[in-house]
Amino acid sequence: MTIFSSFSHQQKEAIGLLQIGTFLEYFDLMLYVHMAVLLNELFFPKTDPHTAALLTAFAFCSTYVFRPFGALIFGYIGDNIGRKTTVIITTMMMSISCIIMANLPTYAQIGINATWIVTICRMVQGMSSMGEIIGCQIYVTELTTPPNQYPAVALIGIASALGAVASLGVGTLVTSVGFNWRLAFWIGAGIAVVGSVARTRLRETPEFVNAKRRLRKITEGTNSKIEKTSKLQKETNQKFKEKINKKTALSSFLINLVWPLFFFLVYVYFSNILKNDFGFTSAQIIHNNFYVSIFQLLGFFTWMLCSYKVHPLRILKWKVFSSFILVLLMPTFLIHNHSAFNIFLLQVITIFLSPGALPAEPIIIKGFPIFKRFTYATVIYASSRALMYIITSFSIIYLTEAFGANGLLIIFVPTCIGYLYGILHFEKLEQRTTEDKLATAA
């Protein structure tokens, strides 16, 4: 692909290693998320449908609710020690949790202890995934420059989507040919260990290394170099220690709120409709979602290719307008729908058009100063997803019970409006950056 033609051997190797690691990380993470309809029956007590829906929501949220804590931990490591260290640690954490789940006795064997242990493992996986994908995106952002930077960073998102497809593929094998789901966790854990070792070949990003070097020169300045050091200090404070723009932080938060809402709608809410209204079994839901995930991957790949020619923020605007129209029509469609195939089509269209940060992640990441970038990017990403997954998982149950399908609009409409506000803010930042560059060149 032409994206690699202008990259050095080091850049190509780094992007490849990060892609492989992200694929493995998200294969392990999503293996339980997408097989929850099956695994929850093994690790959670059997209850009535309403309580079961709440337990499913709890199991789903446990993956994401502790992500902000992981973001704070890995944000500190990433900003103070380095990007490389973070992505190695997170891969090892994912591997350990997979090993535990691969050997964990079921609820029928050890009772409620199985529920608690699997929930803790899901929390650990959620925390480690936080440093993983954002760490990789920051690494590639700092390693490359626009315009190839946009598709290069988008490849990390594609790797995560490919991991989800693979996890659902394994789920299909488990339910169709009797493939041992425990073996799938063992395979994921083993490959994650290999990935951690392979990532030791990575070098720290030049932008981060240069920033640390310049800061070190300031702190080690002598009296004979006081004038030069003072000038360097002033430049460094301006470039690397500027305060966080509150509107930028808010805009990043609002943009990151949208994807978990659409993800839950497609893979959980619609799956419950297929199960309750059309009698789908757990196996059928996993098979159905496997095909849906392929369209998610195709969507990511499409937006990555578009970023070669179209500015990423324009792509995001197109996606949110298309999704907004889809959301407004969705209640009417669901009320008058009498076919499982139509639900599948709605899943496919929704996941393909779902707005998110891809392929504009580099623009959002660069909105934060380098020595605060990892912390703020991960905390905002984690907190937005944790908040929205909690709100979505539980509120949709009660809103749809009270207002039917129209209850979806209560969440979707304001979230899409906030998303558009975030895009417009980053457009202003991009315009201001361009004007500053032209003024400097003049």
C-alpha positions in Angstrom: 0.0 0.0 0.0 1.2 3.5 -0.7 0.9 4.4 3.0 4.2 2.5 3.6 6.1 3.8 0.6 7.4 7.0 2.4 8.0 5.3 5.7 11.4 4.1 7.0 12.1 0.5 7.9 11.9 1.4 11.6 8.4 3.0 11.1 7.1 0.0 9.1 8.4 -2.4 11.7 6.9 -0.4 14.6 3.5 -0.1 12.9 3.5 -3.8 12.1 4.4 -4.8 15.7 1.7 -2.5 17.1 -0.9 -3.8 14.8 -0.2 -7.4 15.7 -0.2 -6.5 19.4 -3.5 -4.6 19.2 -5.1 -7.5 17.2 -4.1 -10.0 20.0 -5.1 -7.6 22.8 -8.6 -7.1 21.3 -9.0 -10.7 20.4 -8.5 -11.6 24.1 -10.7 -8.6 25.3 -13.6 -9.2 22.9 -13.5 -13.0 23.2 -15.6 -12.8 26.4 -17.6 -9.7 25.3 -19.0 -11.4 22.2 -19.3 -14.8 23.8 -21.1 -13.4 26.9 -24.4 -14.9 25.9 -22.8 -18.3 26.2 -20.2 -17.8 29.0 -22.5 -15.9 31.3 -24.6 -19.1 31.5 -21.5 -20.8 32.8 -20.3 -18.2 35.3 -23.5 -16.5 36.4 -26.5 -17.9 38.2 -29.7 -18.6 36.2 -32.4 -16.1 36.8 -35.6 -14.6 35.3 -35.2 -12.7 32.0 -35.2 -9.2 33.6 -32.6 -10.1 36.2 -30.6 -11.9 33.5 -30.6 -8.7 31.4 -29.3 -6.8 34.4 -26.6 -9.4 35.1 -25.6 -9.3 31.4 -25.3 -5.5 31.6 -23.2 -5.8 34.8 -20.9 -8.3 33.1 -20.6 -6.1 30.1 -19.9 -3.0 32.1 -17.3 -4.7 34.3 -15.0 -4.6 31.3 -15.1 -0.9 31.0 -16.0 0.6 34.5 -12.4 0.3 35.8 -10.8 1.7 32.6 -10.4 5.2 34.0 -8.2 3.8 36.8 -6.1 2.0 34.2 -6.0 5.2 32.2 -4.5 7.1 35.2 -1.9 4.3 35.9 -0.8 3.9 32.3 -1.1 7.6 31.6 1.4 8.3 34.3 3.7 5.5 33.0 3.3 6.6 29.3 4.0 10.3 30.1 6.9 9.8 32.6 8.6 6.6 31.5 7.7 6.1 27.9 5.1 4.9 25.4 7.0 1.6 24.7 7.0 0.4 28.3 3.2 0.9 28.5 2.3 -1.2 25.5 4.5 -4.1 26.8 3.0 -4.1 30.3 -0.6 -4.0 29.0 -0.1 -7.0 26.8 1.3 -9.1 29.7 -1.7 -8.1 31.9 -4.1 -9.3 29.2 -2.2 -12.6 28.9 -2.3 -13.3 32.7 -6.1 -12.7 32.9 -6.7 -15.0 29.9 -4.7 -17.8 31.6 -6.9 -17.4 34.7 -10.2 -17.5 32.8 -9.0 -20.5 30.7 -8.7 -22.5 34.0 -11.6 -21.0 36.0 -14.2 -23.5 37.3 -17.8 -22.7 36.4 -20.6 -21.5 38.6 -21.9 -25.0 38.9 -18.6 -26.1 40.4 -17.6 -23.3 42.8 -20.7 -21.1 43.0 -20.6 -17.3 43.2 -16.8 -17.3 43.4 -16.7 -18.1 39.7 -18.8 -14.9 39.1 -16.5 -12.7 41.2 -13.3 -14.1 39.7 -14.4 -13.8 36.1 -15.6 -10.2 36.8 -12.2 -9.3 38.3 -10.5 -10.7 35.2 -12.7 -8.7 33.0 -11.8 -5.5 34.9 -8.1 -6.3 34.6 -8.6 -6.8 30.8 -10.5 -3.6 30.5 -7.7 -1.7 32.4 -4.9 -3.2 30.3 -6.8 -2.5 27.0 -6.8 1.2 28.0 -3.1 1.6 27.8 -2.9 -0.7 24.7 -5.0 1.0 22.0 -4.4 4.6 23.0 -0.7 3.9 23.6 -0.4 2.4 20.1 -2.3 5.4 18.5 -0.1 7.9 20.3 3.0 6.0 19.3 2.1 6.0 15.6 1.0 9.6 15.8 4.3 10.7 17.2 6.2 8.5 14.7 4.6 9.8 11.5 3.4 13.0 9.9 0.2 13.9 7.9 -1.2 13.0 5.5 0.0 9.4 5.8 -0.4 9.7 9.5 -4.2 9.4 9.3 -4.4 6.0 7.6 -1.3 4.8 9.6 -3.1 5.4 12.9 -6.4 4.1 11.5 -4.6 0.7 11.0 -4.5 0.3 14.8 -8.3 0.6 14.8 -8.5 -1.9 12.0 -6.4 -4.3 14.0 -8.7 -4.0 17.0 -11.7 -4.7 14.7 -9.9 -7.7 13.2 -9.4 -9.0 16.7 -13.1 -8.7 17.4 -13.9 -10.6 14.1 -11.4 -13.4 15.2 -13.0 -13.6 18.6 -16.4 -14.0 17.1 -15.0 -16.5 14.6 -13.8 -18.6 17.6 -17.2 -18.2 19.2 -18.7 -19.6 16.0 -16.4 -22.6 16.1 -17.2 -23.2 19.8 -20.9 -23.3 19.2 -20.9 -25.0 15.8 -18.2 -27.7 15.9 -17.6 -28.0 19.6 -14.3 -26.1 19.7 -13.2 -25.8 23.4 -13.6 -22.2 24.4 -11.0 -22.6 27.1 -8.5 -23.5 24.4 -9.3 -20.2 22.7 -8.3 -18.3 25.9 -5.1 -20.4 26.1 -4.2 -19.5 22.5 -4.9 -15.8 23.1 -2.8 -15.8 26.2 0.1 -17.6 24.6 0.2 -15.3 21.6 0.0 -12.3 23.9 3.2 -13.4 25.6 4.9 -13.7 22.3 3.6 -10.2 21.4 5.0 -8.7 24.6 8.4 -10.1 23.8 8.3 -8.9 20.2 7.4 -5.4 21.3 10.7 -5.1 23.2 12.2 -4.4 19.7 10.3 -1.1 19.6 12.2 2.1 20.2 10.7 5.1 22.0 9.0 7.7 19.7 11.4 10.4 18.5 9.0 13.2 19.5 8.9 12.0 23.1 12.6 11.3 23.2 13.4 14.8 21.9 11.0 16.4 24.4 12.7 14.6 27.3 16.1 15.5 26.0 15.3 19.2 25.8 13.8 19.1 29.2 16.9 17.4 30.6 19.1 20.1 29.0 17.1 22.7 30.9 17.5 21.1 34.2 21.2 20.5 33.7 21.9 24.0 32.5 25.0 25.8 33.9 25.7 29.5 34.7 27.8 29.8 31.5 24.9 28.8 29.4 22.2 30.6 31.4 21.0 32.8 28.5 20.8 29.9 26.1 19.1 27.7 28.7 16.6 30.4 29.5 15.6 30.7 25.9 15.3 27.0 25.6 13.3 26.8 28.7 10.9 29.4 27.4 10.4 27.5 24.2 9.9 24.2 26.0 7.4 25.6 28.4 5.4 27.0 25.5 5.5 23.9 23.4 5.5 21.0 25.9 4.1 22.4 29.1 1.1 24.4 27.9 -2.1 24.1 29.8 -4.9 21.8 28.7 -7.5 23.5 26.6 -10.8 22.8 28.4 -12.8 22.9 25.2 -10.4 20.5 23.6 -10.8 18.1 26.5 -14.6 18.4 26.4 -14.7 17.9 22.6 -12.5 14.8 22.8 -14.8 13.5 25.5 -18.0 14.1 23.5 -16.5 12.5 20.4 -15.5 9.4 22.3 -19.0 9.1 23.9 -20.7 8.0 20.6 -19.0 4.8 19.7 -19.9 2.8 22.8 -23.5 3.8 22.4 -23.7 2.4 18.8 -21.6 -0.7 19.8 -24.0 -1.6 22.6 -27.0 -1.0 20.3 -25.7 -3.3 17.6 -24.1 -6.1 19.6 -26.2 -6.2 22.8 -29.6 -4.5 22.3 -30.3 -6.0 18.9 -29.0 -9.4 20.1 -31.6 -9.3 22.9 -34.3 -8.6 20.3 -33.2 -11.6 18.3 -33.2 -13.7 21.4 -36.5 -12.5 22.9 -38.6 -11.8 19.8 -37.3 -14.3 17.3 -36.1 -17.1 19.6 -32.4 -17.0 18.6 -30.2 -19.3 20.7 -26.8 -18.2 22.0 -25.1 -20.0 19.2 -27.2 -18.2 16.6 -26.6 -14.8 18.1 -22.8 -15.4 18.1 -23.0 -16.5 14.4 -25.1 -13.5 13.5 -22.7 -11.1 15.3 -19.7 -12.7 13.5 -21.1 -11.6 10.2 -22.0 -8.1 11.6 -18.4 -7.7 12.8 -17.1 -8.3 9.3 -19.1 -5.3 8.2 -17.6 -3.3 11.1 -14.2 -4.2 9.8 -15.1 -3.2 6.3 -16.4 0.1 7.6 -13.1 0.8 9.4 -11.2 -0.1 6.3 -13.4 2.1 4.1 -12.8 5.2 6.4 -9.1 4.4 6.5 -8.9 4.4 2.7 -11.0 7.6 2.5 -8.5 9.4 4.8 -6.0 9.3 1.9 -8.0 11.8 0.0 -10.5 13.3 2.4 -9.7 15.2 5.6 -10.6 13.0 8.6 -12.9 15.6 10.2 -15.0 15.8 7.1 -15.4 12.0 7.2 -16.6 12.3 10.8 -19.1 14.9 9.9 -20.5 12.8 7.1 -20.8 9.8 9.4 -22.6 11.7 12.2 -25.2 13.2 9.8 -25.8 9.7 8.2 -26.1 8.1 11.6 -28.4 10.8 12.9 -30.9 10.2 10.1 -30.6 6.5 10.8 -31.3 6.9 14.5 -34.4 9.1 13.8 -35.9 6.4 11.5 -34.9 3.5 13.8 -37.9 3.5 16.2 -40.4 3.4 13.3 -38.4 0.5 11.7 -38.3 -1.5 15.0 -42.0 -1.0 15.7 -43.1 -2.3 12.3 -40.4 -4.9 11.9 -41.3 -8.6 11.8 -38.2 -10.2 10.4 -34.9 -11.3 12.0 -33.2 -10.6 8.7 -34.3 -7.0 8.8 -32.7 -6.7 12.3 -29.5 -8.1 10.7 -29.6 -5.5 8.0 -30.1 -2.8 10.6 -27.1 -4.1 12.5 -25.0 -4.0 9.4 -25.9 -0.5 8.3 -25.6 0.9 11.9 -22.2 -0.6 12.6 -20.9 0.5 9.2 -22.0 4.1 9.6 -21.3 4.3 13.4 -19.5 7.5 14.2 -16.4 7.4 16.3 -12.9 8.9 16.3 -11.5 6.9 13.4 -9.8 8.1 11.3 -9.3 11.4 13.1 -7.5 10.0 16.2 -4.2 11.8 15.4 -5.9 15.2 15.2 -7.5 14.6 18.6 -4.3 13.2 20.2 -2.2 16.2 19.0 -4.7 18.5 20.7 -2.9 17.7 24.0 0.6 18.7 25.1 3.2 15.9 24.8 4.0 15.5 28.5 0.2 15.3 29.3 -0.9 13.6 26.1 -0.9 10.0 27.3 -2.7 10.7 30.5 -5.4 13.0 29.1 -6.0 10.9 26.0 -6.4 7.7 28.0 -8.4 9.2 30.8 -10.9 10.9 28.4 -11.2 7.7 26.3 -11.7 5.5 29.3 -14.1 7.7 31.3 -16.2 8.5 28.2 -16.6 4.8 27.5 -17.2 3.7 31.1 -19.8 6.4 31.5 -21.6 5.7 28.3 -21.5 1.9 28.7 -23.0 2.2 32.2 -25.7 4.6 31.1 -26.5 2.7 27.9 -26.4 -0.8 29.5 -28.9 0.0 32.2 -31.0 3.0 30.9 -31.9 1.3 27.6 -33.5 -1.5 29.5 -35.8 0.9 31.4 -36.3 3.5 28.7 -37.4 0.9 26.1 -39.7 -0.7 28.7 -41.3 2.8 29.4 -41.3 4.3 25.9 -40.7 1.4 23.5 -38.2 1.9 20.7 -38.7 5.7 21.0 -36.8 5.5 24.2 -33.6 5.1 22.2 -33.9 8.7 21.0 -33.6 10.1 24.5 -29.9 8.9 24.6 -28.9 9.0 20.9 -30.0 12.5 19.9 -28.1 14.6 22.5 -25.1 12.3 22.1 -24.9 12.9 18.4 -25.3 16.6 18.9 -22.4 16.6 21.3 -20.3 14.6 18.8 -20.9 17.3 16.2 -19.9 20.0 18.6 -16.6 18.2 19.2 -15.9 17.9 15.5 -16.5 21.6 14.9 -14.1 22.5 17.7 -11.3 20.4 16.3 -11.9 22.0 12.8 -11.3 25.4 14.4 -8.1 24.1 16.0 -6.9 22.7 12.6 -7.7 26.0 10.9 -5.8 27.9 13.6 -2.8 25.6 13.3 -2.7 26.1 9.5 -2.9 29.9 9.9 0.0 29.8 12.4 2.2 27.8 10.1 1.5 30.2 7.2 2.3 33.2 9.4 5.5 31.6 10.6 6.5 30.7 7.0 5.8 34.3 5.9 
